[in-house]
Every structure is written in structure tokens, then in C-alpha cells.
């Protein structure tokens, strides 16, 4: 994969950039998991009033895990709870297994939905951080292109 070149000015705020990057990563993972949950229960609309179950999933993703197995089991548990609350019924054994397989694929980076979301985020940041030579400036300072 190609690296994204950032202006040296960003090196002064590397902690802030890392924080934003980690939050974006968690959002992409949560989005992919939510899409799979909706597909499994046959819902095209994500109920935003689910509340606690959705917060549990977010908390698990933000929590620091020292073992991949612990992360996977906690995410699967939170996602199952979230999906059950979203469906307003108990999930079948087949739905639970499908949800578990999708969650593992997302967490291990082999899920097509995750790859699509990841590619979109990467292309956005490449676009946002592309720099052009400012021909009007006598000093030749580079400036970012205008956002659309």
C-alpha cells in the first residue's frame, strides 16, 4: 500500500492526528458491523433509539485490549446484544453464527464491506491532503487544494 505524504506541519500534532485516525478506524469498524447487523435481521434502517446496546459496542471498540481473542469475544457479545435489541426479538442460532463470522471478518480485515469503507476513507484523506504548488506566491510555498 502506498503511504500518504503529509506536510511537515502535521508532525507537530502527531498525537492529535493519531487520535483522529484511531477514531476514524473505530467508526469504520462500527459502521461495517452495523451494516452486517441490519442485513442479518433484514432491516434497512438503523434504529437510532437503541441507546445502551449501541453504546456498549462503541465502548468495547474504544477499550484497550491486550489479546485479540478478548477483543473478538467482547465485540461479538456486544454486537449480538446490539442486534438482538435492534431486531426486538431473539436471534436464531444461524443468525448468531452469521453475525459472529461477519464480526470476525471485519475485525481481521478480510471483510469486503470493511475494505470498501476503508478505501473510501483513504481516498478522502488523499484528496484532502493533496498539495499543489502555489504559482501566485513568490516564495513558492505550497498550499492545500480547495475542498469541494
Backbone as ProteinMPNN parsed JSONL, in Angstrom:
{"seq_chain_A": "XXXXXXXXXXXXXXXXXXXXXXXXXXXXXXXXXXXXXXXXXXXXXXXXXXXXXXXXXXXXXXXXXXXXXXXXXXXXXXXXXXXXXXXXXXXXXXXXXXXXXXXXXXXXXXXXXXXXXXXXXXXXXXXXXXXXXXXXXXXXXXXXXXXX", "coords_chain_A": {"N_chain_A": [[0.837, -1.182, 0.0], [0.413, 2.262, -0.669], [1.96, 5.014, 0.951], [0.632, 7.875, 2.599], [1.638, 11.055, 2.044], [2.193, 13.602, 4.302], [2.099, 17.074, 5.122], [4.94, 18.601, 6.75], [4.194, 20.174, 8.862], [2.141, 18.885, 10.159], [3.464, 17.089, 11.769], [3.894, 18.3, 14.14], [1.611, 17.942, 15.556], [1.174, 15.217, 16.058], [0.025, 13.498, 17.956], [-2.65, 14.33, 18.094], [-3.429, 13.794, 15.453], [-3.083, 11.028, 15.395], [-5.036, 10.308, 17.223], [-7.371, 11.129, 15.862], [-7.175, 9.463, 13.66], [-7.393, 6.923, 14.847], [-9.984, 7.11, 15.873], [-11.435, 7.394, 13.499], [-10.885, 4.899, 12.393], [-12.194, 3.239, 14.258], [-14.817, 4.088, 13.804], [-15.252, 3.244, 11.161], [-15.077, 0.47, 11.494], [-17.229, 0.042, 13.297], [-19.316, 0.933, 11.66], [-19.274, -0.969, 9.568], [-19.871, -3.285, 11.06], [-22.43, -2.594, 11.977], [-23.835, -2.42, 9.534], [-23.772, -5.109, 8.752], [-25.231, -6.224, 10.873], [-27.761, -5.074, 10.45], [-28.37, -6.188, 7.926], [-28.51, -8.915, 8.564], [-30.76, -9.126, 10.209], [-32.615, -8.254, 8.482], [-33.248, -5.567, 8.179], [-33.44, -2.354, 6.822], [-33.048, 0.006, 7.929], [-31.373, 1.7, 10.444], [-32.095, 1.769, 13.753], [-31.956, 4.532, 15.68], [-32.582, 4.803, 18.281], [-31.745, 2.768, 19.854], [-29.791, 2.985, 21.79], [-28.38, 2.038, 24.743], [-27.35, -0.529, 24.002], [-26.029, 0.049, 21.6], [-24.136, 1.869, 22.525], [-22.63, 0.177, 24.11], [-21.273, -1.424, 22.261], [-19.684, 0.528, 21.034], [-18.141, 1.281, 23.245], [-16.715, -1.081, 23.722], [-15.16, -1.187, 21.416], [-13.564, 1.043, 21.825], [-12.166, 0.418, 24.082], [-9.06, -0.611, 25.502], [-7.449, -3.419, 24.41], [-5.535, -6.277, 25.172], [-5.286, -8.688, 24.091], [-6.1, -10.46, 21.209], [-8.107, -12.395, 21.074], [-9.714, -11.766, 23.276], [-10.69, -9.246, 22.508], [-12.147, -9.971, 20.194], [-14.119, -11.731, 21.265], [-15.476, -10.013, 23.046], [-16.429, -8.028, 21.299], [-18.105, -9.561, 19.643], [-20.008, -10.407, 21.51], [-21.096, -7.897, 22.346], [-22.045, -6.989, 19.876], [-23.934, -8.943, 19.251], [-25.76, -8.507, 21.33], [-26.508, -5.886, 20.675], [-27.675, -6.313, 18.117], [-29.787, -8.028, 18.754], [-31.332, -6.33, 20.349], [-31.902, -4.399, 18.434], [-33.394, -5.901, 16.598], [-35.539, -6.551, 18.117], [-36.241, -9.024, 19.049], [-35.31, -12.439, 19.817], [-32.307, -13.808, 18.472], [-31.825, -16.298, 15.942], [-29.992, -19.425, 15.949], [-28.561, -19.718, 13.587], [-28.47, -17.049, 12.664], [-26.929, -15.921, 14.701], [-24.483, -17.271, 14.321], [-23.833, -16.393, 11.727], [-23.605, -13.659, 12.21], [-21.435, -13.696, 13.979], [-19.406, -14.703, 12.281], [-19.256, -12.647, 10.381], [-18.471, -10.535, 12.053], [-15.942, -11.424, 12.918], [-14.613, -11.445, 10.454], [-14.637, -8.699, 9.853], [-13.117, -7.662, 12.01], [-10.695, -8.885, 11.543], [-9.949, -7.811, 9.187], [-10.689, -8.825, 6.693], [-13.101, -8.487, 5.494], [-15.383, -7.648, 2.891], [-17.083, -5.383, 2.985], [-15.857, -3.799, 4.928], [-13.423, -3.329, 3.636], [-14.294, -1.779, 1.469], [-15.322, 0.522, 2.823], [-12.951, 1.32, 4.078], [-11.331, 1.908, 1.86], [-12.732, 4.11, 0.845], [-12.46, 6.002, 2.924], [-9.659, 6.287, 2.918], [-9.259, 7.328, 0.319], [-10.576, 9.748, 0.58], [-8.944, 11.083, 2.498], [-6.565, 11.192, 1.059], [-7.339, 12.882, -1.009], [-8.008, 15.185, 0.477], [-5.568, 15.9, 1.549], [-3.886, 16.464, -0.516], [-1.444, 18.369, -2.119], [-0.667, 21.39, -3.843], [1.465, 23.321, -5.96], [1.804, 26.69, -5.268], [1.375, 29.025, -7.564], [1.124, 31.761, -7.549], [2.483, 32.808, -5.449], [5.522, 34.315, -4.538], [7.349, 33.154, -2.976], [7.006, 30.494, -3.289], [5.553, 28.741, -1.682], [3.791, 25.858, -0.747], [0.314, 25.178, -0.959], [-2.778, 23.868, 0.351], [-5.159, 22.158, -1.777], [-8.39, 23.451, -2.697], [-11.247, 22.433, -0.827], [-14.007, 20.509, -1.943]], "CA_chain_A": [[0.0, 0.0, 0.0], [1.183, 3.494, -0.722], [1.829, 5.876, 2.118], [0.109, 9.208, 2.345], [2.585, 12.073, 2.488], [1.566, 14.724, 4.987], [3.016, 18.203, 5.316], [5.709, 18.502, 7.992], [3.482, 20.899, 9.911], [1.335, 17.921, 10.905], [4.29, 16.364, 12.733], [3.799, 19.0, 15.42], [0.399, 17.498, 16.241], [1.067, 13.794, 15.752], [-0.906, 12.855, 18.897], [-3.999, 14.658, 17.638], [-3.676, 13.072, 14.212], [-3.246, 9.619, 15.766], [-6.346, 10.196, 17.854], [-8.37, 11.222, 14.795], [-7.036, 8.255, 12.85], [-7.958, 5.807, 15.606], [-11.444, 7.29, 15.932], [-11.931, 7.073, 12.156], [-10.787, 3.438, 12.273], [-13.293, 2.666, 15.044], [-16.079, 4.412, 13.12], [-15.363, 2.365, 10.0], [-15.367, -0.873, 12.009], [-18.592, 0.062, 13.822], [-20.224, 1.05, 10.515], [-19.327, -2.273, 8.9], [-20.599, -4.196, 11.947], [-23.842, -2.192, 11.957], [-24.401, -2.83, 8.251], [-23.987, -6.562, 8.811], [-26.331, -6.478, 11.81], [-29.019, -4.725, 9.755], [-28.609, -7.179, 6.873], [-28.862, -10.201, 9.154], [-32.141, -9.102, 10.716], [-33.481, -7.833, 7.393], [-33.658, -4.18, 8.365], [-32.667, -1.414, 6.017], [-32.97, 1.24, 8.713], [-30.756, 1.556, 11.749], [-32.859, 2.478, 14.776], [-31.035, 5.326, 16.485], [-33.042, 4.823, 19.664], [-31.295, 1.549, 20.518], [-29.175, 3.52, 23.001], [-27.382, 1.348, 25.557], [-26.698, -1.609, 23.262], [-25.102, 0.677, 20.661], [-23.047, 2.435, 23.319], [-21.799, -0.935, 24.572], [-20.396, -1.779, 21.145], [-18.706, 1.612, 20.905], [-17.228, 1.187, 24.393], [-15.83, -2.234, 23.513], [-14.183, -0.826, 20.384], [-12.641, 2.051, 22.369], [-11.423, -0.173, 25.188], [-7.749, -1.146, 25.139], [-7.396, -4.883, 24.537], [-4.167, -6.78, 25.073], [-5.356, -10.007, 23.483], [-7.04, -10.431, 20.1], [-9.255, -13.243, 21.397], [-10.592, -11.0, 24.176], [-11.344, -8.236, 21.676], [-13.131, -10.626, 19.332], [-15.254, -12.24, 22.045], [-16.24, -8.878, 23.568], [-17.141, -7.389, 20.182], [-19.19, -10.462, 19.237], [-21.036, -10.328, 22.553], [-21.75, -6.585, 22.259], [-22.757, -6.924, 18.602], [-25.114, -9.804, 19.392], [-26.696, -7.772, 22.184], [-26.987, -4.762, 19.87], [-28.537, -6.82, 17.051], [-30.995, -8.53, 19.407], [-32.117, -5.15, 20.72], [-32.343, -3.784, 17.186], [-34.411, -6.761, 15.991], [-36.645, -6.649, 19.073], [-36.537, -10.458, 19.177], [-34.072, -13.202, 19.994], [-31.717, -14.239, 17.21], [-31.702, -17.741, 15.751], [-28.619, -19.941, 16.002], [-27.944, -19.406, 12.289], [-28.197, -15.614, 12.644], [-25.799, -15.689, 15.618], [-23.259, -17.755, 13.663], [-23.549, -15.483, 10.623], [-23.134, -12.413, 12.826], [-20.086, -13.967, 14.507], [-18.474, -14.806, 11.147], [-19.065, -11.304, 9.823], [-17.698, -9.745, 13.027], [-14.546, -11.875, 12.846], [-14.052, -10.975, 9.176], [-14.405, -7.255, 9.988], [-12.014, -7.43, 12.946], [-9.445, -9.402, 10.964], [-9.652, -7.037, 7.985], [-10.934, -9.567, 5.454], [-14.492, -8.279, 5.114], [-15.496, -6.751, 1.736], [-17.702, -4.112, 3.385], [-14.804, -3.048, 5.604], [-12.462, -2.89, 2.622], [-14.915, -0.688, 0.728], [-15.317, 1.699, 3.683], [-11.556, 1.715, 4.271], [-10.884, 2.555, 0.617], [-13.368, 5.427, 0.74], [-11.811, 6.891, 3.899], [-8.306, 6.554, 2.419], [-9.306, 8.227, -0.839], [-10.943, 11.078, 1.082], [-7.78, 11.718, 3.099], [-5.612, 11.509, -0.024], [-7.854, 14.074, -1.678], [-7.947, 16.334, 1.39], [-4.18, 16.259, 1.875], [-3.102, 16.68, -1.727], [-0.902, 19.728, -2.125], [-0.261, 21.897, -5.153], [2.392, 24.447, -5.937], [1.119, 27.98, -5.386], [2.104, 29.772, -8.595], [0.993, 33.191, -7.304], [3.385, 33.208, -4.376], [6.919, 34.449, -4.962], [8.158, 32.289, -2.119], [6.831, 29.115, -3.72], [5.001, 27.934, -0.591], [2.703, 25.003, -1.166], [-0.938, 25.369, -0.244], [-3.698, 22.757, 0.06], [-6.191, 22.455, -2.759], [-9.665, 23.793, -2.067], [-12.155, 21.307, -0.627], [-15.263, 20.647, -2.689]], "C_chain_A": [[0.878, 1.24, 0.0], [0.925, 4.332, 0.521], [1.32, 7.24, 1.691], [1.093, 10.215, 2.911], [1.824, 13.236, 3.097], [2.574, 15.856, 5.132], [3.71, 18.108, 6.672], [5.057, 19.23, 9.153], [2.663, 19.945, 10.78], [2.153, 17.162, 11.948], [4.271, 17.027, 14.102], [2.588, 18.545, 16.223], [0.141, 16.02, 15.977], [0.106, 13.07, 16.692], [-2.352, 13.111, 18.483], [-4.37, 13.899, 16.376], [-3.873, 11.588, 14.495], [-4.607, 9.372, 16.392], [-7.463, 10.22, 16.817], [-8.36, 9.955, 13.954], [-7.651, 7.047, 13.544], [-9.471, 5.903, 15.685], [-12.07, 6.976, 14.576], [-11.924, 5.564, 11.929], [-11.932, 2.762, 13.03], [-14.642, 2.915, 14.385], [-16.303, 3.511, 11.912], [-15.717, 0.951, 10.447], [-16.804, -0.944, 12.513], [-19.61, 0.15, 12.691], [-20.378, -0.285, 9.796], [-20.11, -3.277, 9.748], [-22.096, -3.875, 11.952], [-24.52, -2.577, 10.648], [-24.698, -4.322, 8.228], [-25.145, -6.907, 9.741], [-27.67, -6.191, 11.142], [-29.356, -5.741, 8.672], [-29.084, -8.511, 7.449], [-30.304, -10.225, 9.644], [-33.123, -8.594, 9.664], [-34.001, -6.414, 7.532], [-32.796, -3.289, 7.485], [-32.465, -0.1, 6.758], [-32.363, 0.928, 10.071], [-31.523, 2.411, 12.745], [-31.894, 3.222, 15.684], [-31.438, 5.394, 17.948], [-32.619, 3.582, 20.435], [-30.534, 1.891, 21.788], [-28.094, 2.659, 23.607], [-26.648, 0.269, 24.787], [-25.688, -1.049, 22.254], [-23.908, 1.281, 21.367], [-22.106, 1.351, 23.819], [-20.809, -1.348, 23.494], [-19.306, -0.729, 20.965], [-17.682, 1.555, 22.037], [-16.236, 0.047, 24.229], [-14.766, -1.897, 22.476], [-13.166, 0.189, 20.89], [-11.742, 1.492, 23.467], [-10.091, -0.74, 24.684], [-7.744, -2.648, 25.425], [-5.955, -5.341, 24.335], [-4.113, -8.138, 24.377], [-6.422, -9.961, 22.385], [-8.282, -11.262, 20.393], [-10.247, -12.529, 22.31], [-11.375, -9.945, 23.395], [-12.46, -8.873, 20.864], [-14.341, -11.105, 20.125], [-16.104, -11.108, 22.609], [-17.034, -8.176, 22.475], [-18.311, -8.26, 19.737], [-20.333, -10.408, 20.242], [-21.812, -9.013, 22.463], [-22.574, -6.463, 20.98], [-24.018, -7.787, 18.639], [-26.18, -9.121, 20.232], [-27.33, -6.616, 21.41], [-27.991, -5.236, 18.827], [-29.85, -7.35, 17.618], [-31.908, -7.382, 19.802], [-32.697, -4.477, 19.482], [-33.488, -4.575, 16.551], [-35.662, -6.857, 16.849], [-37.165, -8.081, 19.175], [-35.223, -11.18, 19.429], [-33.6, -13.708, 18.628], [-31.66, -15.756, 17.14], [-30.227, -18.142, 15.821], [-27.866, -19.601, 14.713], [-27.586, -17.922, 12.195], [-27.01, -15.279, 13.544], [-24.481, -16.116, 14.982], [-22.855, -16.842, 12.509], [-22.989, -14.172, 11.153], [-21.708, -12.573, 13.344], [-19.06, -14.017, 13.368], [-18.202, -13.442, 10.51], [-18.208, -10.442, 10.759], [-16.222, -10.134, 12.982], [-13.878, -11.403, 11.556], [-13.744, -9.478, 9.24], [-13.191, -7.01, 10.859], [-10.678, -7.891, 12.389], [-9.095, -8.735, 9.633], [-9.915, -7.745, 6.682], [-12.362, -9.408, 4.937], [-14.595, -7.315, 3.941], [-16.124, -5.397, 2.072], [-16.658, -3.219, 4.048], [-13.787, -2.517, 4.596], [-13.007, -1.725, 1.806], [-14.904, 0.595, 1.55], [-13.9, 2.227, 3.894], [-11.021, 2.431, 3.034], [-11.479, 3.948, 0.469], [-12.73, 6.428, 1.697], [-10.414, 7.264, 3.408], [-8.323, 7.522, 1.251], [-9.705, 9.638, -0.416], [-9.719, 11.792, 1.657], [-6.71, 12.036, 2.058], [-6.041, 12.776, -0.748], [-7.67, 15.307, -0.796], [-6.515, 16.801, 1.638], [-3.297, 16.447, 0.653], [-2.667, 18.139, -1.781], [-0.504, 20.114, -3.536], [0.679, 23.077, -4.966], [1.608, 25.735, -6.146], [1.921, 28.839, -6.354], [2.042, 31.275, -8.373], [2.006, 33.693, -6.279], [4.82, 33.263, -4.893], [7.827, 33.538, -4.147], [8.013, 30.819, -2.487], [6.305, 28.205, -2.619], [3.838, 27.118, -1.115], [1.467, 25.274, -0.323], [-1.872, 24.203, -0.575], [-4.711, 23.163, -1.0], [-7.492, 22.737, -2.029], [-10.532, 22.538, -1.966], [-13.426, 21.563, -1.416], [-16.425, 20.511, -1.747]], "O_chain_A": [[1.954, 1.257, 0.598], [-0.18, 4.352, 1.064], [1.553, 7.691, 0.569], [1.354, 10.23, 4.114], [0.916, 13.789, 2.476], [3.774, 15.61, 5.25], [3.136, 17.595, 7.632], [5.344, 18.929, 10.311], [2.508, 20.164, 11.981], [1.59, 16.644, 12.913], [4.592, 16.395, 15.109], [2.541, 18.739, 17.438], [-0.991, 15.624, 15.701], [-0.562, 12.124, 16.275], [-3.18, 12.201, 18.519], [-5.495, 13.417, 16.243], [-4.742, 10.956, 13.895], [-5.251, 8.357, 16.127], [-8.395, 9.42, 16.887], [-9.413, 9.438, 13.581], [-8.342, 6.244, 12.916], [-10.165, 4.893, 15.576], [-13.131, 6.354, 14.517], [-12.856, 5.017, 11.338], [-12.562, 1.835, 12.52], [-15.514, 2.046, 14.406], [-17.425, 3.065, 11.669], [-16.569, 0.305, 9.837], [-17.524, -1.89, 12.192], [-20.658, -0.492, 12.754], [-21.491, -0.684, 9.454], [-20.922, -4.036, 9.218], [-22.929, -4.781, 11.934], [-25.669, -3.019, 10.658], [-25.748, -4.748, 7.745], [-25.951, -7.784, 9.432], [-28.607, -6.98, 11.26], [-30.519, -6.115, 8.52], [-29.962, -9.158, 6.88], [-30.992, -11.236, 9.505], [-34.324, -8.512, 9.921], [-35.087, -6.101, 7.046], [-31.578, -3.452, 7.415], [-31.786, 0.8, 6.264], [-32.793, 0.002, 10.759], [-31.594, 3.632, 12.601], [-31.096, 2.599, 16.384], [-30.723, 5.973, 18.766], [-33.085, 3.362, 21.553], [-30.623, 1.156, 22.772], [-27.001, 2.553, 23.05], [-25.427, 0.159, 24.908], [-24.61, -1.617, 22.079], [-22.787, 1.213, 20.864], [-20.904, 1.585, 23.939], [-19.638, -1.595, 23.783], [-18.139, -1.066, 20.767], [-16.49, 1.759, 21.808], [-15.058, 0.188, 24.556], [-13.604, -2.274, 22.631], [-12.023, 0.197, 20.433], [-10.675, 2.042, 23.742], [-10.012, -1.278, 23.58], [-8.005, -3.08, 26.547], [-5.251, -4.858, 23.448], [-3.035, -8.669, 24.109], [-7.527, -9.471, 22.616], [-9.388, -10.883, 20.007], [-11.46, -12.661, 22.148], [-12.577, -9.775, 23.599], [-13.586, -8.375, 20.847], [-15.477, -10.902, 19.696], [-17.328, -11.223, 22.65], [-18.177, -7.775, 22.693], [-19.399, -7.745, 19.48], [-21.501, -10.368, 19.855], [-23.042, -9.014, 22.501], [-23.669, -5.902, 20.993], [-25.056, -7.391, 18.109], [-27.363, -9.149, 19.891], [-28.539, -6.398, 21.484], [-29.048, -4.626, 18.667], [-30.909, -7.143, 17.026], [-33.122, -7.454, 19.61], [-33.847, -4.039, 19.486], [-34.437, -3.99, 16.028], [-36.731, -7.209, 16.351], [-38.359, -8.318, 19.36], [-34.148, -10.599, 19.274], [-34.409, -13.996, 17.746], [-31.471, -16.424, 18.157], [-29.336, -17.294, 15.759], [-26.688, -19.243, 14.744], [-26.514, -17.576, 11.699], [-26.178, -14.444, 13.189], [-23.479, -15.41, 15.088], [-21.673, -16.549, 12.331], [-22.019, -13.639, 10.616], [-20.874, -11.685, 13.166], [-17.978, -13.441, 13.478], [-17.068, -13.126, 10.149], [-17.328, -9.71, 10.306], [-15.35, -9.266, 13.006], [-12.712, -11.008, 11.565], [-12.71, -9.036, 8.74], [-12.316, -6.226, 10.489], [-9.636, -7.335, 12.737], [-8.073, -9.051, 9.023], [-9.412, -7.314, 5.644], [-12.776, -10.132, 4.031], [-13.963, -6.259, 3.97], [-15.735, -4.377, 1.503], [-16.584, -2.024, 3.763], [-13.343, -1.374, 4.704], [-12.273, -0.789, 1.487], [-14.521, 1.649, 1.042], [-13.676, 3.437, 3.888], [-10.334, 3.446, 3.151], [-10.799, 4.868, 0.014], [-12.487, 7.575, 1.323], [-10.026, 8.431, 3.474], [-7.501, 8.436, 1.188], [-9.225, 10.616, -0.99], [-9.477, 12.959, 1.35], [-6.021, 13.05, 2.172], [-5.217, 13.635, -1.062], [-7.226, 16.352, -1.271], [-6.286, 17.979, 1.909], [-2.08, 16.576, 0.783], [-3.464, 19.038, -1.51], [-0.062, 19.278, -4.324], [0.671, 23.739, -3.928], [0.836, 25.851, -7.098], [3.002, 29.323, -6.021], [2.84, 32.006, -8.96], [2.34, 34.878, -6.257], [5.27, 32.361, -5.6], [8.931, 33.197, -4.573], [8.807, 29.988, -2.047], [6.588, 27.007, -2.628], [2.992, 27.632, -1.847], [1.561, 25.561, 0.87], [-1.774, 23.615, -1.652], [-5.08, 24.331, -1.119], [-7.679, 22.319, -0.887], [-10.559, 21.702, -2.869], [-13.868, 22.705, -1.541], [-17.578, 20.595, -2.172]]}, "name": "protein", "num_of_chains": 1, "seq": "XXXXXXXXXXXXXXXXXXXXXXXXXXXXXXXXXXXXXXXXXXXXXXXXXXXXXXXXXXXXXXXXXXXXXXXXXXXXXXXXXXXXXXXXXXXXXXXXXXXXXXXXXXXXXXXXXXXXXXXXXXXXXXXXXXXXXXXXXXXXXXXXXXXX"}
